Amino acid sequence: MCAADNHVHVESANDLPDRFGAMFVKELRQNMRRASFVYPFLGIQVLAIVALIIEFQHDSGYSYEKYTGMLNVVMLGQSGPFWIGVTLVCAIIMPLGGLILMGQELEEGNHELLLLTKLNRWKVVRGKFFTLWGLCVLTFVSLLPYVIVRYNVGAIEFVREIACSLTVIGLSAMMCAGAIGASSFTGLLARIGVMVLFTGSMIVGGGIPLAASANVGRNEGCGVFYHLNAVGVVICFTLLGLALARSRLRLVIHAYEVKPSFMVIGLLVFTPFVIGMATAMTGGWAGFVGLIGMALVGIYADATPKAPAWVKPPAPNVPNAPPPMPGAAG
């Protein structure tokens, strides 16, 4: 009896809390064993050491600039081999591993069984996103000792390191969402095409408000409005990528409805135009208004049809009892 109690106690200790969600726990357990996480996690440690050696040998130093801010990709590329390696692994290679995530559910029909439970489409998509992005962030956090070493050696500005860190985390979130959205399509060419479309929309739609807000006003630079736009870019394109994946999980599409995934793809095409108009109408300052607006459109573009609360469900059509067979009483 005591051995059985100990066994139950060990199982409960190794289990994750219920608040994490069933889909998050499932994906976390699977992805922690995948080669797409293990090999990049180990390889980036070697790349970080090699990059530090190269920087120290060349006595590289990067000072503070007025355009230091989140999502400044040009600054990130000029910050030395260390940040280039971190960006390649944490913001490109590992997120692209999400190109297989939704196919596991759609190709085998598992999503139909999942949606019969308490899970809804958002929970399925969010669980996959937080798992993939969480592993990217975990890999990045494992590199913080190298960042501290670079800072303690000198010639590295603290503000610039923070900006580079936020840039990697933001790019990782958007790329993870885009990869999950592209993975919901069948066929390799379709996934590549959707991923290219998402990346192009992200670059153009995100670059317009960031470039405008950094070059307006008396004091050019990455100020408050620039960072509001940067946060808006991350939120907008992360939600659009997840909305694309969610639209592919729709079980029933009525004859009068446009296919939900086509609507989200259309949003990816027209989002840069809307953001550009919002940026121009606000004098280059508040492009985040268009970003938040398109994010909300992406959320509600594919709303699951629901009957109002006052509508009663139809009465069950239960057939009457069959008449007794002749001679059954005898």
C-alpha positions as CSV (number, residue, x, y, z in Angstrom):
1,M,0.0,0.0,0.0
2,C,2.8,2.3,0.9
3,A,4.6,1.6,-2.4
4,A,1.5,2.4,-4.4
5,D,1.1,5.7,-2.5
6,N,4.7,6.6,-3.3
7,H,4.2,5.7,-7.0
8,V,1.1,8.0,-7.2
9,H,3.0,10.8,-5.3
10,V,6.0,10.5,-7.8
11,E,3.6,10.7,-10.8
12,S,1.8,13.7,-9.4
13,A,5.1,15.4,-8.6
14,N,6.3,14.9,-12.2
15,D,3.1,16.1,-13.8
16,L,2.4,19.7,-14.8
17,P,-0.4,21.8,-13.2
18,D,-3.8,21.8,-14.9
19,R,-3.6,25.5,-15.4
20,F,-1.1,25.0,-18.2
21,G,-3.7,23.5,-20.4
22,A,-3.8,20.1,-22.1
23,M,-2.5,21.2,-25.5
24,F,0.5,23.1,-23.9
25,V,1.5,20.1,-21.8
26,K,1.2,17.7,-24.8
27,E,3.3,19.9,-27.1
28,L,5.9,20.7,-24.4
29,R,6.5,17.0,-23.7
30,Q,6.8,16.2,-27.4
31,N,9.0,19.2,-28.4
32,M,11.4,18.8,-25.5
33,R,12.5,15.5,-27.1
34,R,12.6,16.7,-30.7
35,A,15.9,17.1,-32.6
36,S,14.6,20.5,-33.7
37,F,15.0,21.7,-30.1
38,V,17.9,19.6,-28.8
39,Y,20.4,20.2,-31.6
40,P,19.9,24.0,-31.9
41,F,20.0,24.3,-28.1
42,L,23.4,22.6,-28.0
43,G,24.8,24.1,-31.2
44,I,24.0,27.7,-30.1
45,Q,26.2,27.3,-27.0
46,V,29.2,26.4,-29.3
47,L,28.3,29.3,-31.6
48,A,28.2,31.7,-28.7
49,I,31.6,30.7,-27.5
50,V,33.1,31.0,-31.0
51,A,31.4,34.4,-31.5
52,L,32.8,35.7,-28.1
53,I,36.3,34.6,-29.0
54,I,36.1,36.4,-32.4
55,E,34.8,39.6,-30.8
56,F,37.5,39.6,-28.1
57,Q,40.3,39.0,-30.6
58,H,39.1,41.8,-32.8
59,D,38.5,44.1,-29.7
60,S,35.0,44.7,-31.0
61,G,33.0,47.5,-29.3
62,Y,29.6,48.9,-30.1
63,S,28.6,52.1,-28.6
64,Y,25.1,53.6,-27.8
65,E,23.3,55.2,-30.7
66,K,20.2,57.3,-31.0
67,Y,18.5,54.6,-33.1
68,T,18.9,52.0,-30.4
69,G,15.5,50.3,-30.0
70,M,13.4,47.2,-30.3
71,L,13.1,45.6,-33.7
72,N,15.9,47.7,-35.2
73,V,17.2,44.9,-37.4
74,V,20.0,47.0,-38.9
75,M,21.4,47.7,-35.4
76,L,21.1,44.0,-34.6
77,G,23.1,43.0,-37.7
78,Q,25.8,45.5,-36.8
79,S,26.1,44.3,-33.2
80,G,28.7,41.6,-33.9
81,P,28.8,37.9,-34.6
82,F,27.3,37.0,-31.3
83,W,23.9,38.6,-31.9
84,I,23.9,37.4,-35.5
85,G,24.3,33.8,-34.4
86,V,21.6,34.3,-31.7
87,T,19.2,35.7,-34.2
88,L,19.7,32.9,-36.7
89,V,19.1,30.2,-34.2
90,C,16.4,31.7,-31.9
91,A,14.5,33.8,-34.4
92,I,14.8,31.8,-37.6
93,I,15.9,28.2,-37.3
94,M,14.0,27.2,-34.2
95,P,10.7,29.0,-35.1
96,L,10.8,27.3,-38.6
97,G,10.5,24.0,-36.8
98,G,6.8,25.0,-36.3
99,L,6.2,24.3,-40.0
100,I,5.2,20.7,-39.0
101,L,3.1,21.4,-35.9
102,M,-0.4,21.9,-37.3
103,G,0.0,19.1,-39.8
104,Q,0.1,16.6,-37.0
105,E,-3.5,17.5,-36.1
106,L,-5.0,18.2,-39.5
107,E,-3.6,15.4,-41.6
108,E,-4.7,12.7,-39.2
109,G,-8.0,14.3,-38.3
110,N,-6.9,14.7,-34.6
111,H,-8.4,18.3,-34.6
112,E,-11.9,16.9,-34.9
113,L,-11.4,14.8,-31.8
114,L,-9.8,17.8,-29.9
115,L,-12.6,20.1,-30.7
116,L,-15.1,17.6,-29.2
117,T,-13.5,18.1,-25.8
118,K,-13.4,21.3,-23.8
119,L,-10.7,22.7,-26.1
120,N,-11.6,25.3,-28.6
121,R,-9.6,26.4,-31.7
122,W,-7.8,29.2,-29.9
123,K,-6.6,26.9,-27.1
124,V,-5.2,24.4,-29.7
125,V,-3.3,27.2,-31.5
126,R,-2.2,29.0,-28.3
127,G,-0.9,25.8,-26.8
128,K,1.3,25.1,-29.8
129,F,2.5,28.8,-30.0
130,F,3.5,29.1,-26.4
131,T,5.3,25.8,-26.5
132,L,7.4,26.7,-29.6
133,W,8.0,30.3,-28.5
134,G,8.8,29.2,-25.0
135,L,11.5,26.9,-26.2
136,C,13.0,29.7,-28.2
137,V,13.0,32.0,-25.2
138,L,14.4,29.2,-23.1
139,T,17.3,28.8,-25.5
140,F,17.8,32.6,-25.5
141,V,17.8,32.8,-21.7
142,S,20.5,30.1,-21.6
143,L,22.8,32.6,-23.4
144,L,22.4,35.4,-20.8
145,P,25.7,34.4,-19.1
146,Y,27.5,35.2,-22.4
147,V,25.7,38.6,-22.6
148,I,26.8,39.4,-19.0
149,V,30.4,38.4,-20.0
150,R,30.3,40.8,-23.0
151,Y,29.0,43.6,-20.8
152,N,31.5,43.1,-18.0
153,V,34.4,43.0,-20.5
154,G,33.5,46.5,-21.5
155,A,32.7,48.5,-24.7
156,I,29.1,47.1,-24.6
157,E,26.3,49.5,-23.9
158,F,23.6,48.1,-21.5
159,V,20.7,49.8,-23.4
160,R,21.9,48.4,-26.7
161,E,22.0,44.8,-25.2
162,I,18.5,45.2,-23.9
163,A,17.3,46.4,-27.4
164,C,19.0,43.5,-29.1
165,S,17.4,41.1,-26.6
166,L,13.9,42.5,-27.1
167,T,14.4,42.4,-30.9
168,V,15.3,38.7,-30.8
169,I,12.3,37.8,-28.6
170,G,9.9,39.9,-30.7
171,L,11.1,38.4,-34.0
172,S,10.9,34.9,-32.5
173,A,7.3,35.4,-31.5
174,M,6.2,36.6,-34.9
175,M,8.2,33.9,-36.8
176,C,6.7,31.2,-34.5
177,A,3.2,32.4,-35.2
178,G,3.8,32.6,-38.9
179,A,5.3,29.1,-39.0
180,I,2.4,27.6,-37.1
181,G,0.0,29.4,-39.5
182,A,1.8,28.1,-42.6
183,S,2.0,24.6,-41.1
184,S,-1.8,24.4,-41.3
185,F,-1.7,24.1,-45.1
186,T,-1.1,20.8,-46.9
187,G,1.9,20.5,-49.2
188,L,5.4,21.8,-48.9
189,L,5.0,24.4,-51.6
190,A,1.9,25.8,-50.0
191,R,3.6,26.1,-46.6
192,I,6.6,27.8,-48.2
193,G,4.4,30.2,-50.1
194,V,2.3,31.2,-47.0
195,M,5.5,31.6,-45.0
196,V,7.0,33.9,-47.6
197,L,3.8,35.9,-47.8
198,F,3.7,36.2,-44.0
199,T,7.3,37.3,-43.8
200,G,6.9,39.8,-46.6
201,S,3.8,41.3,-45.0
202,M,5.7,41.4,-41.6
203,I,8.7,43.2,-43.1
204,V,6.8,45.8,-45.1
205,G,4.0,46.3,-42.6
206,G,6.3,46.5,-39.6
207,G,9.0,48.6,-41.4
208,I,6.6,51.5,-42.4
209,P,5.6,52.7,-38.9
210,L,9.0,51.9,-37.3
211,A,11.0,53.9,-40.0
212,A,8.5,56.7,-39.9
213,S,8.4,57.1,-36.1
214,A,12.2,57.0,-35.8
215,N,12.6,59.9,-38.3
216,V,9.9,62.4,-37.2
217,G,10.1,65.2,-34.7
218,R,12.9,67.4,-33.6
219,N,14.9,64.7,-31.9
220,E,15.2,61.8,-34.3
221,G,15.6,58.4,-32.6
222,C,13.8,55.5,-31.1
223,G,11.5,57.3,-28.6
224,V,8.2,56.4,-26.9
225,F,6.1,56.3,-30.1
226,Y,8.8,54.1,-31.8
227,H,8.5,51.5,-29.1
228,L,4.7,51.7,-29.1
229,N,4.9,50.9,-32.8
230,A,7.4,48.1,-32.2
231,V,5.1,46.4,-29.6
232,G,2.2,46.9,-31.9
233,V,4.1,45.1,-34.8
234,V,4.8,42.1,-32.6
235,I,1.2,41.9,-31.3
236,C,-0.4,42.4,-34.8
237,F,1.6,39.8,-36.7
238,T,1.7,37.3,-33.9
239,L,-2.1,37.4,-33.8
240,L,-2.4,37.3,-37.6
241,G,-0.2,34.2,-37.7
242,L,-2.3,32.4,-35.0
243,A,-5.5,33.5,-36.7
244,L,-4.4,31.9,-39.9
245,A,-3.8,28.6,-38.1
246,R,-7.1,28.9,-36.2
247,S,-9.0,29.4,-39.5
248,R,-7.8,26.1,-40.8
249,L,-9.3,24.3,-37.8
250,R,-12.9,25.2,-38.8
251,L,-14.9,22.1,-38.9
252,V,-18.0,23.4,-40.8
253,I,-18.0,26.1,-43.5
254,H,-21.5,27.2,-44.7
255,A,-22.2,27.6,-48.4
256,Y,-22.7,31.4,-48.0
257,E,-19.4,31.9,-46.2
258,V,-16.0,32.8,-47.6
259,K,-13.3,30.2,-46.7
260,P,-11.8,31.6,-43.4
261,S,-8.2,30.9,-44.4
262,F,-8.7,33.0,-47.6
263,M,-9.9,35.9,-45.4
264,V,-6.8,35.8,-43.2
265,I,-4.5,35.5,-46.3
266,G,-6.3,38.6,-47.7
267,L,-5.6,40.4,-44.4
268,L,-1.9,39.6,-44.8
269,V,-1.9,41.2,-48.2
270,F,-3.8,44.3,-47.3
271,T,-2.3,44.9,-43.8
272,P,0.7,46.8,-45.0
273,F,-1.6,49.2,-46.9
274,V,-3.8,49.8,-43.9
275,I,-0.7,50.4,-41.6
276,G,0.8,52.7,-44.2
277,M,-2.4,54.8,-44.3
278,A,-2.7,54.9,-40.5
279,T,1.0,56.0,-40.3
280,A,0.5,58.7,-42.9
281,M,-2.7,60.0,-41.3
282,T,-1.0,60.4,-37.9
283,G,2.0,62.2,-39.3
284,G,4.3,59.2,-38.9
285,W,3.8,58.9,-35.2
286,A,1.0,56.4,-34.4
287,G,1.1,53.6,-36.9
288,F,0.3,51.3,-34.0
289,V,-3.3,52.4,-34.4
290,G,-3.5,50.5,-37.7
291,L,-1.5,47.6,-36.2
292,I,-3.9,47.1,-33.3
293,G,-6.9,47.5,-35.6
294,M,-5.7,44.8,-38.0
295,A,-4.9,42.5,-35.1
296,L,-8.5,42.9,-33.9
297,V,-9.8,42.2,-37.4
298,G,-7.7,39.1,-37.5
299,I,-9.2,37.9,-34.2
300,Y,-12.8,38.4,-35.2
301,A,-12.6,37.7,-38.9
302,D,-13.2,34.0,-38.3
303,A,-15.7,34.0,-35.4
304,T,-17.2,30.7,-34.6
305,P,-21.0,30.9,-35.3
306,K,-23.0,30.7,-32.0
307,A,-26.7,31.0,-31.4
308,P,-27.8,33.8,-29.0
309,A,-28.3,32.9,-25.4
310,W,-32.1,33.4,-25.6
311,V,-32.5,30.8,-28.4
312,K,-33.6,27.5,-27.0
313,P,-32.1,24.3,-28.5
314,P,-34.5,22.3,-30.7
315,A,-36.5,19.5,-29.0
316,P,-35.0,16.1,-29.5
317,N,-36.6,14.1,-32.3
318,V,-37.2,10.8,-30.4
319,P,-39.4,8.3,-32.1
320,N,-42.4,7.0,-30.3
321,A,-42.4,3.6,-28.8
322,P,-43.3,0.9,-31.4
323,P,-46.7,-0.7,-31.1
324,P,-46.8,-4.1,-29.4
325,M,-46.3,-7.1,-31.6
326,P,-49.5,-9.2,-32.1
327,G,-49.5,-12.1,-29.7
328,A,-46.7,-10.6,-27.6
329,A,-48.8,-10.5,-24.5
330,G,-49.6,-14.1,-24.7
